[in-house]
Amino acid sequence: MSKAVTEVYFDFLCPYAWRGVELAGVLRQDGEAFALRHFSLVQGNHKENEKDVQWWLTDQPLGEGDRFQQQSLPAFLAAHAVREQGEEATWRFTLALFRAHHEHKKPLDEAAIGEAAQQAGLDLGAFTAAREAEAGLRASLRADLAEAHEIGVFGTPTFVRPDGSAAYFRLENLTRDAQEAREWWKLYGAVLDSPAGIATIKRAKRRPALKR
């Protein structure tokens, strides 16, 4: 019997998504099942998409648009190219690219993508070939973006649990500790399952400084 899978929607541009994917990665090692899915913050925040999606990231040429579009689209397409090498390779690449950008403060560019591919132990020839099939990669990304729209994803990371319940989980702290990750994940579930129907928790601006 296959495990129940939680989907996690993310954007490589987002530091909160990085922490969420790191959390999911730790939980995977502890037996939880997660699937990586993509949501574009550029698309989600586009002025033409206030009422419904009119502007799709997947319709845009590479190298055009603002700097966020120019960074996010190649990263998404590269991640979809990696999917051909399997789930484990996809997780290794995703975490390597996130860390390059958010932990090591490198630009989200071709150099970072290439370095992440090497760190992930990819078949680099197959990766290069897969990236050349751009139309198929755009179609695969479009499917993720369409599913995110159908669910109502608006921010990253958004976790969609096997029962269909979903919520944006903004993490200001990073953990790679298994026990801590488990406690945070239980807290997430407790909030979603609470009969109080908690929809939003946002700390006051003058809250005490958080650990980094």
BELJO-V123510 format. One record per helix or strand of 2 or more residues. SS is the DSSP state (@ for helix, = for strand). FROM is the first residue (numbers start at 1). LEN is the number of residues. If there is no record, write none. Layout:
# BELJO-V123510
ss=SS from=FROM len=LEN
ss=SS from=FROM len=LEN
This chain:
# BELJO-V123510
ss== from=5 len=6
ss=@ from=15 len=15
ss== from=33 len=6
ss=@ from=41 len=4
ss=@ from=47 len=3
ss=@ from=57 len=3
ss=@ from=67 len=19
ss=@ from=87 len=17
ss=@ from=110 len=10
ss=@ from=124 len=9
ss=@ from=134 len=18
ss== from=158 len=3
ss== from=166 len=3
ss=@ from=178 len=16
